[in-house]
């Protein structure tokens, strides 16, 4: 029974990290050159889930004309710079809305697991006493 508590608690903590990264992405949706982030997860040694790191999405955001014609954008070290364009954020707001919903429902489901385990232990203690 303790495993269920641990697994659910670790999932809630991990989904909290994922929600934080998603909120960071949404907050920077209008920041030029911003690269969105994703929290990577893995199964824990004794079950549950844990964050293993943060990945940066290296894909390019949309390009738009700069307010300052002297601005340059470089696609990569090999490519030439494009004068007069600015790279926008590569954050996909639709993906972030979906991620936020998944995080919310996952936290809610794992909270239900903890609540159920608490009720089962309470019932078990009532039976034993």
N, C-alpha and C positions, 0 to 999 in steps of 0.2 A: 504493500500500500504506500509505503514511503516513496517508492519509485514513481508512482503516479504523481505525487506532489512535486517531486524533483523534476520530472519530465515536463509537467505543465508550467512550473515556475521558470524553468530554463527557456521554454518556448515563449512565455510572456516577456521575459527579459530580451530575448533575441528579436522578437517582433517589435519591441520598443526601440531597439537600435535601428531596425529597418525603417520604422516610421520616422525616426529622427533624420535618417539619410534622405528619405523621400521629402520631408519638410524642408530640408536644406536645398534640395534640388528645386522645389517649387519656389522657394524664396529667391533663388538666383535665376529664375527663368528669363528675366530681362537683362541679365548681366552679360555683357559682350565677352565672348571667349570662354564662358564657364563650361566645364565638362561635368556631366552628371555622375553621381556616385551610386554604388550598389553595395550592400552588405552581403558578404559571402558567408555561408553557414555550412556546418558539418555536424554529423552525429557525434554526440559526446561519448566518452569512454564507457560510462555506465548508463547510457541511454540519454534521452533528451536531445537538445540541439544547442549549439553554441556558435557565436559569431567567430569567424576565422580571419576576417580582414575586410578591408574596403577596396573595391575595384573602381577604377576611374574609366568611364566610357570615353575612349579616345576618338570616337567618330566626330566628324565635323558638324557644326551647327549651320544654320542657313547663313548665306552671305547677303549683305545688303550694302547699298551705297553709304559711304561714310559722310558724316557732316564735315569732316576735315579731309580734304583730298590727299593730304600727305600721308594718311594712315596706310599701312601695308598689312597684309595677311599672308602668312606662309603656310602652304599645305603640309609641307614636311621639309626636312633638311635638304632633300634633293630637288624640290620644286622651286619654281621662281615665285617671288612675291607678287601679289596682285594689288596694284596701286588703287587707292580710292574705295576699297571694300573693307568691311568689318565683319568678322565672324560672330554670329550670335550664339547664344547658349544652345547646346545640343539636348537640353532637357525636353522630353516629350511629355507634355502636361497630361495627355490622355493616359499614358502608361503610369504616371504618378498617381492619378486618381484611382486607377485600378489597384495599384500597389497599396494605396492607403486603405481602400475597402478590404482588401485581403488581410492586411495587418489588423484592422479593426475586428473583423470576424474571427480571426485566429486568436486574438487576445480574449474575445468574448467566449469562444469555445473552450479555451484552456482555463478560463476563470470558472466555467461550468464544471470542468473536471475537478478542480480544487474544491469547489462547493460540494460536489457529489462525494468526494473522498472524505471530506469533513463530516458530512452527514452519516456516511457508512461507519466511520470510526466512532462517532457519537452513539450510534445504534449499537455497535459492538460493545462499547463500554457500558451502556445501559444493560445489555444482556449479561455481561460478566458480573456486574455489581448487583 
